[in-house]
Amino acid sequence: MTPWILFGVFILVMLVLDLGVMNRKSHVVLFKEAICTSLFWIGLAAVFNLVVYYWKGPEIALQFLAGYLVEESLSVDNLFVFLLVFKYFNVPSLYLHRVLFWGIFGAIVMRAIFIALGIALVARFHWMIYLFGGFLILTGIKMAFQKDKELKPESNPVLRLFRYCFPVSNQYAEGRFFSRSSGRLTATPLFIVLLFIEVTDVIFAVDSIPAVFAITLDPFIVYTSNIFAILGLRALFLVLAGMMDKFHFLQYGLSAILVFVGVKMSISGIYQIPTSASLGVLVLLLAISIIASVMRPLSDKV
């Protein structure tokens, strides 16, 4: 249990430093700061990967790297949804960091639960790996043909239930999630945004966590690759927020990644695709979709 405890303490310390020291006061995160933060989290993931290499060997280190790349790639799809959520609710830039921080904190807890359940299911019912594989293939095909995302928070059952049970104000109340109005406690729009992001992450976790199972079933590697990917998600959003429309072919790259890992899981009983080969395919698919987006801008797309 020691590695789990050490990793948990490390993540807790980093989160406390993030919110309690470096970002104690709400402020608009500028592009340069977002770049530095993003590189910081990527650097931490690289250092951890090096630790895994010397601790468990090159094969496990490759599994972590491939798992991290899968999670980070699929997290980009989350960023598109986050952008739509913030635009829909007209969230002031001053409060973006705060809501993203607590959204990712909640995601860390939920991912741990999902991964534990997934690993337990696969360990007890091995045929579940083929079910996950088929699900990822269908999800990847659906993503390829999916049109522009539509955001309808008002129809989300969780938000509707919360609004029915708890009063919601129209004021952001200086970045607080709850405030008092006429003597009673009310939720602010920022809490509604946070709740919507948490619900959205649960939906995305259903796709992304089984995708890592195609790389490894080591629970520690699955969890740590997930956590490092989502920890960098907040900074990545702030970096890419103004450039997301430029990567219009990325959807097809992510679709191809889901199909590939689904196929990898589906044929695992017949042939195990080497981790190094899987990593090469993932990098190639991402590179092709990004280069295609740059070479053929959205204005030229038919």
GUKOL-91836 format. One record per residue (C-alpha): residue number from 1; chain; x, y, z. Coordinates in steps of 0.05 Angstrom, whole numbers, padded with zeros to 5 digits. Example, Ala and Ser with C-alpha at 12.3 -4.5 7.8 and 13.67 -1.06 7.14 Angstrom:
BEGIN
NODE	koldren	nuvex	px	py	pz
NODE	1	A	00246	-00090	00156
NODE	2	A	00273	-00021	00143
This chain:
BEGIN
NODE	koldren	nuvex	px	py	pz
NODE	1	A	00000	00000	00000
NODE	2	A	00060	00046	00009
NODE	3	A	00063	00070	-00065
NODE	4	A	-00011	00087	-00062
NODE	5	A	-00003	00126	00003
NODE	6	A	00058	00163	-00023
NODE	7	A	00024	00181	-00088
NODE	8	A	-00039	00203	-00051
NODE	9	A	00001	00248	-00004
NODE	10	A	00040	00277	-00064
NODE	11	A	-00024	00294	-00102
NODE	12	A	-00056	00324	-00039
NODE	13	A	00006	00368	-00026
NODE	14	A	00007	00392	-00099
NODE	15	A	-00067	00410	-00096
NODE	16	A	-00059	00447	-00030
NODE	17	A	00000	00486	-00059
NODE	18	A	-00040	00501	-00122
NODE	19	A	-00103	00529	-00090
NODE	20	A	-00077	00550	-00021
NODE	21	A	-00011	00583	-00041
NODE	22	A	-00001	00596	-00115
NODE	23	A	-00073	00613	-00130
NODE	24	A	-00100	00635	-00063
NODE	25	A	-00132	00697	-00095
NODE	26	A	-00177	00693	-00156
NODE	27	A	-00143	00722	-00217
NODE	28	A	-00146	00718	-00293
NODE	29	A	-00094	00666	-00314
NODE	30	A	-00054	00694	-00372
NODE	31	A	-00029	00652	-00430
NODE	32	A	00043	00652	-00406
NODE	33	A	00024	00628	-00337
NODE	34	A	-00020	00574	-00367
NODE	35	A	00037	00550	-00412
NODE	36	A	00085	00547	-00352
NODE	37	A	00034	00509	-00310
NODE	38	A	00019	00460	-00366
NODE	39	A	00093	00447	-00377
NODE	40	A	00101	00438	-00302
NODE	41	A	00049	00382	-00299
NODE	42	A	00076	00349	-00362
NODE	43	A	00146	00352	-00330
NODE	44	A	00119	00320	-00266
NODE	45	A	00088	00263	-00307
NODE	46	A	00155	00253	-00343
NODE	47	A	00193	00250	-00276
NODE	48	A	00142	00200	-00249
NODE	49	A	00150	00159	-00313
NODE	50	A	00225	00158	-00300
NODE	51	A	00213	00134	-00229
NODE	52	A	00168	00078	-00256
NODE	53	A	00223	00059	-00305
NODE	54	A	00275	00048	-00250
NODE	55	A	00223	00018	-00202
NODE	56	A	00185	-00030	-00246
NODE	57	A	00224	-00034	-00311
NODE	58	A	00218	-00008	-00383
NODE	59	A	00155	-00047	-00401
NODE	60	A	00114	-00018	-00344
NODE	61	A	00143	00051	-00357
NODE	62	A	00119	00045	-00430
NODE	63	A	00050	00025	-00405
NODE	64	A	00047	00087	-00361
NODE	65	A	00069	00131	-00419
NODE	66	A	00017	00100	-00467
NODE	67	A	-00037	00104	-00414
NODE	68	A	-00020	00177	-00400
NODE	69	A	-00021	00193	-00474
NODE	70	A	-00089	00159	-00484
NODE	71	A	-00119	00196	-00424
NODE	72	A	-00089	00264	-00444
NODE	73	A	-00113	00255	-00515
NODE	74	A	-00184	00237	-00496
NODE	75	A	-00184	00293	-00445
NODE	76	A	-00180	00342	-00503
NODE	77	A	-00251	00324	-00519
NODE	78	A	-00269	00345	-00448
NODE	79	A	-00239	00413	-00463
NODE	80	A	-00287	00426	-00520
NODE	81	A	-00346	00412	-00473
NODE	82	A	-00315	00455	-00417
NODE	83	A	-00309	00513	-00466
NODE	84	A	-00382	00506	-00486
NODE	85	A	-00403	00503	-00412
NODE	86	A	-00365	00566	-00394
NODE	87	A	-00393	00603	-00455
NODE	88	A	-00464	00580	-00441
NODE	89	A	-00462	00603	-00368
NODE	90	A	-00419	00664	-00385
NODE	91	A	-00369	00648	-00330
NODE	92	A	-00322	00707	-00317
NODE	93	A	-00249	00691	-00334
NODE	94	A	-00231	00710	-00262
NODE	95	A	-00265	00647	-00236
NODE	96	A	-00244	00595	-00288
NODE	97	A	-00185	00569	-00249
NODE	98	A	-00227	00559	-00186
NODE	99	A	-00282	00519	-00219
NODE	100	A	-00232	00478	-00259
NODE	101	A	-00192	00463	-00196
NODE	102	A	-00252	00436	-00157
NODE	103	A	-00278	00401	-00219
NODE	104	A	-00213	00363	-00226
NODE	105	A	-00210	00349	-00151
NODE	106	A	-00278	00315	-00157
NODE	107	A	-00254	00278	-00219
NODE	108	A	-00195	00249	-00180
NODE	109	A	-00242	00218	-00129
NODE	110	A	-00291	00191	-00181
NODE	111	A	-00236	00162	-00225
NODE	112	A	-00210	00123	-00165
NODE	113	A	-00278	00092	-00154
NODE	114	A	-00289	00077	-00228
NODE	115	A	-00220	00046	-00236
NODE	116	A	-00228	00002	-00174
NODE	117	A	-00296	-00022	-00201
NODE	118	A	-00268	-00034	-00271
NODE	119	A	-00207	-00073	-00247
NODE	120	A	-00251	-00115	-00201
NODE	121	A	-00300	-00131	-00257
NODE	122	A	-00245	-00151	-00306
NODE	123	A	-00210	-00193	-00253
NODE	124	A	-00275	-00230	-00236
NODE	125	A	-00306	-00232	-00305
NODE	126	A	-00251	-00233	-00357
NODE	127	A	-00302	-00230	-00414
NODE	128	A	-00316	-00158	-00392
NODE	129	A	-00251	-00138	-00428
NODE	130	A	-00284	-00157	-00494
NODE	131	A	-00347	-00119	-00475
NODE	132	A	-00306	-00057	-00461
NODE	133	A	-00270	-00067	-00527
NODE	134	A	-00334	-00070	-00567
NODE	135	A	-00361	-00010	-00529
NODE	136	A	-00300	00031	-00547
NODE	137	A	-00304	00012	-00620
NODE	138	A	-00377	00034	-00623
NODE	139	A	-00361	00098	-00585
NODE	140	A	-00303	00114	-00633
NODE	141	A	-00347	00103	-00694
NODE	142	A	-00402	00146	-00664
NODE	143	A	-00351	00202	-00649
NODE	144	A	-00327	00202	-00722
NODE	145	A	-00397	00217	-00747
NODE	146	A	-00418	00262	-00690
NODE	147	A	-00437	00332	-00713
NODE	148	A	-00424	00396	-00673
NODE	149	A	-00435	00386	-00599
NODE	150	A	-00499	00415	-00571
NODE	151	A	-00501	00437	-00499
NODE	152	A	-00568	00434	-00463
NODE	153	A	-00555	00440	-00388
NODE	154	A	-00628	00456	-00376
NODE	155	A	-00647	00385	-00397
NODE	156	A	-00594	00351	-00354
NODE	157	A	-00632	00309	-00302
NODE	158	A	-00580	00320	-00247
NODE	159	A	-00582	00396	-00255
NODE	160	A	-00658	00396	-00259
NODE	161	A	-00663	00355	-00195
NODE	162	A	-00613	00401	-00159
NODE	163	A	-00651	00463	-00181
NODE	164	A	-00715	00431	-00157
NODE	165	A	-00686	00415	-00088
NODE	166	A	-00642	00475	-00076
NODE	167	A	-00650	00550	-00091
NODE	168	A	-00602	00579	-00143
NODE	169	A	-00584	00653	-00148
NODE	170	A	-00564	00692	-00210
NODE	171	A	-00503	00724	-00179
NODE	172	A	-00432	00696	-00181
NODE	173	A	-00419	00724	-00111
NODE	174	A	-00345	00737	-00120
NODE	175	A	-00328	00666	-00141
NODE	176	A	-00363	00631	-00084
NODE	177	A	-00403	00567	-00096
NODE	178	A	-00456	00586	-00044
NODE	179	A	-00482	00652	-00017
NODE	180	A	-00537	00678	00028
NODE	181	A	-00596	00715	-00001
NODE	182	A	-00650	00743	00044
NODE	183	A	-00624	00700	00101
NODE	184	A	-00625	00634	00064
NODE	185	A	-00568	00594	00032
NODE	186	A	-00569	00593	-00044
NODE	187	A	-00524	00561	-00096
NODE	188	A	-00489	00608	-00145
NODE	189	A	-00485	00596	-00220
NODE	190	A	-00412	00576	-00208
NODE	191	A	-00435	00515	-00169
NODE	192	A	-00482	00496	-00225
NODE	193	A	-00423	00500	-00273
NODE	194	A	-00382	00456	-00226
NODE	195	A	-00438	00406	-00219
NODE	196	A	-00447	00402	-00295
NODE	197	A	-00372	00391	-00304
NODE	198	A	-00372	00335	-00253
NODE	199	A	-00430	00301	-00287
NODE	200	A	-00395	00309	-00355
NODE	201	A	-00331	00278	-00327
NODE	202	A	-00369	00217	-00305
NODE	203	A	-00393	00208	-00376
NODE	204	A	-00323	00217	-00404
NODE	205	A	-00294	00169	-00353
NODE	206	A	-00338	00114	-00381
NODE	207	A	-00300	00121	-00446
NODE	208	A	-00230	00138	-00423
NODE	209	A	-00219	00088	-00366
NODE	210	A	-00235	00026	-00408
NODE	211	A	-00188	00054	-00460
NODE	212	A	-00130	00050	-00411
NODE	213	A	-00149	-00022	-00395
NODE	214	A	-00127	-00038	-00466
NODE	215	A	-00057	-00015	-00446
NODE	216	A	-00051	-00045	-00376
NODE	217	A	-00092	-00076	-00320
NODE	218	A	-00042	-00055	-00267
NODE	219	A	-00088	-00013	-00221
NODE	220	A	-00031	00033	-00198
NODE	221	A	-00010	00049	-00269
NODE	222	A	-00082	00058	-00292
NODE	223	A	-00097	00106	-00235
NODE	224	A	-00032	00146	-00237
NODE	225	A	-00035	00156	-00312
NODE	226	A	-00107	00179	-00305
NODE	227	A	-00091	00228	-00249
NODE	228	A	-00031	00259	-00282
NODE	229	A	-00072	00269	-00346
NODE	230	A	-00130	00304	-00311
NODE	231	A	-00084	00345	-00266
NODE	232	A	-00055	00377	-00329
NODE	233	A	-00124	00385	-00358
NODE	234	A	-00138	00452	-00324
NODE	235	A	-00075	00485	-00349
NODE	236	A	-00084	00452	-00418
NODE	237	A	-00153	00483	-00423
NODE	238	A	-00127	00552	-00408
NODE	239	A	-00073	00542	-00461
NODE	240	A	-00119	00514	-00515
NODE	241	A	-00183	00554	-00501
NODE	242	A	-00169	00603	-00557
NODE	243	A	-00143	00551	-00606
NODE	244	A	-00193	00494	-00602
NODE	245	A	-00228	00512	-00667
NODE	246	A	-00162	00504	-00704
NODE	247	A	-00159	00429	-00688
NODE	248	A	-00222	00410	-00725
NODE	249	A	-00194	00343	-00749
NODE	250	A	-00175	00323	-00678
NODE	251	A	-00244	00292	-00669
NODE	252	A	-00227	00240	-00722
NODE	253	A	-00159	00226	-00690
NODE	254	A	-00192	00214	-00622
NODE	255	A	-00244	00170	-00657
NODE	256	A	-00189	00128	-00689
NODE	257	A	-00154	00122	-00621
NODE	258	A	-00218	00095	-00588
NODE	259	A	-00228	00045	-00645
NODE	260	A	-00156	00023	-00642
NODE	261	A	-00156	00010	-00567
NODE	262	A	-00224	-00024	-00574
NODE	263	A	-00195	-00071	-00626
NODE	264	A	-00133	-00082	-00582
NODE	265	A	-00178	-00104	-00524
NODE	266	A	-00223	-00146	-00569
NODE	267	A	-00165	-00188	-00597
NODE	268	A	-00126	-00192	-00532
NODE	269	A	-00144	-00265	-00524
NODE	270	A	-00114	-00281	-00592
NODE	271	A	-00057	-00231	-00599
NODE	272	A	-00026	-00181	-00551
NODE	273	A	-00005	-00118	-00589
NODE	274	A	00062	-00096	-00557
NODE	275	A	00058	-00033	-00515
NODE	276	A	00112	00001	-00558
NODE	277	A	00071	-00012	-00621
NODE	278	A	00008	00015	-00587
NODE	279	A	00046	00078	-00566
NODE	280	A	00071	00088	-00637
NODE	281	A	00001	00082	-00665
NODE	282	A	-00027	00132	-00614
NODE	283	A	00027	00184	-00629
NODE	284	A	00017	00174	-00704
NODE	285	A	-00059	00182	-00702
NODE	286	A	-00053	00246	-00660
NODE	287	A	00002	00274	-00704
NODE	288	A	-00038	00262	-00768
NODE	289	A	-00101	00295	-00741
NODE	290	A	-00062	00356	-00715
NODE	291	A	-00020	00365	-00778
NODE	292	A	-00083	00357	-00822
NODE	293	A	-00118	00411	-00781
NODE	294	A	-00059	00459	-00790
NODE	295	A	-00050	00444	-00864
NODE	296	A	-00124	00449	-00880
NODE	297	A	-00154	00506	-00838
NODE	298	A	-00228	00505	-00820
NODE	299	A	-00244	00558	-00873
NODE	300	A	-00218	00510	-00927
NODE	301	A	-00256	00450	-00901
NODE	302	A	-00312	00428	-00945
